[in-house]
Amino acid sequence: MRALFARMKATLIFLVLACVLAAVYGDLVCGTNYCKQHPCTSPVSRNSCSSNSVYRANHAGKCACCPACVTFLNEGAACKVYSKELGETPSAICREPLRCLRGVCVKLTPRR
C-alpha cells in the first residue's frame, strides 16, 4: 500500500512540474514583447476575408501575432488543436463555446 501511495505521489509531483514547465516555456517563447520584436511579414487585410470567414487581428503566425481570416466551425465539425508557440495557424476553429476534442467540435457540459 505504501509503494502505491509513493508512486501516486511521485506521479502527481511529476505532473505538476510538467505543467509548470509548459507554462514557463510558453511565456519564454511568447513573452510580452514577442509580437513587437517580430512584426508580421505579410499581414492580411480586413477586406481580404471571404464572406464565410471573420478577420482576427491576432491569430496567425508564431505566438498569434498576425492577422488572419478564420472560419468558425459548428458542433460536430472536424477540427484540429493547434499550438500558437509553434506557429501553427488553423484557418478554421470551433465556434464559441465549442471546444476541439478528439478532432471534433463538441459542446462541453459544465461540471457541478
Beta strands, then each sheet from edge to edge (+ up, - down):
strand 1: 54-60
strand 2: 66-73
strand 3: 92-94
strand 4: 99-101
strand 5: 104-106
sheet 1: 1+ 2- 3-
sheet 2: 4+ 5-
end
